[in-house]
Amino acid sequence: MPEPQRAIFHEGSRHHHFLEYSLNGAADNAALAQSISAARKAAEASPVAMVVAFGPKAWRRLSPDQTPEALCDFQPITGANHQAPATQRDVFVWVHGEHHDDVLDLALAANKAFQPTCAPALDLAAFVYHDSRDLTGFIDGSANPKDDARIDAALVPDGEVGAGGAFVFTQRWVHDLEAFGSLATEDQERIIGRTKPDSIELEGDAMPPWSHVSRTDVKIDGVAQKIYRRSAPYGTATEHGLYFLAFACDPTRIQVQLDRMYGVADDGEYDHLIDYSRAVTGSYWFAPSQQALVALK
């Protein structure tokens, strides 16, 4: 299998920076390839990690032979109670590492590299909160796959178009911490589907069908639809939330979870966590293999 972008799987980073761009209308493939090359060179000289991914139109334009058929723009979801907006963009950069200053240095260099070809649409610093908790106080990503299972969940398999690459999904969520925090801990736990202190999954009648765990823990024909989450909290005293970031071998794994969260799946239930947090962005991307990235001309 072609080698994936290793930064996808580099864990333990305390600081993150997310950049989303829309392509300038005049930018041709050669100019965009130069931007990508300049960003890659900056990453090679940096002590921190960087992943570059592309929206469907941009990647199909750059590398049609390495574009999986399933790669498509994110479409808005309208449920009975909530909506997931679509803000599909063209270039995504994720920088992450141990030290905030090193992460910012590389984010600045990547932004400079893409300035000639792209217009900035999102520029967001994020961080690890306490012991990997969301700002709601619950540990995030408890059920994330480990070791080799990360590879199986995240990467397009060998022999398929785009092998070694990954489908990517991002959303910026804004939390209503005051409303969520006003709930009793037991009610918060039923919304999440896990205990708050130690992230133990609820069982039996204690687990509501509308909990976040119930809506996102999905099997199709007996196969668990695992994705590899790399989300991070962000924010200030006045606006704060979660930048959701997930990698998958097949975008269906992401879409089925979203449909269940927003109540547009067959059972009509929705994820009650979205009563307290709203998505304000949404994009699908493709993070090509390292070889496919280097081959861009």
Secondary structure, 3 states (H helix, E strand, C coil): CCCCCHHHCCCCCCEEEEEEEEECCCCCHHHHHHHHHHHHHHHHCCCCEEEEEECHHHHHHHCHHHCCCCCCCCCCEECCCCEECCCCCCEEEEEEECCHHHHHHHHHHHHHHHCCCEEEEEEEEEECECCCECCCCCECCCCCCCCHHHHHHHCCCCCCCCCCCEEEEEEEEEECHHHHHCCCHHHHHHHHCECCCCCCECCHHHCCCCCHHHHHCCEECCEECCCEECCEEEECCCCEEEEEEEEECCHHHHHHHHHHHCCCCCCCCCCHHHHCEEECCCEEEEECCHHHHHCCC
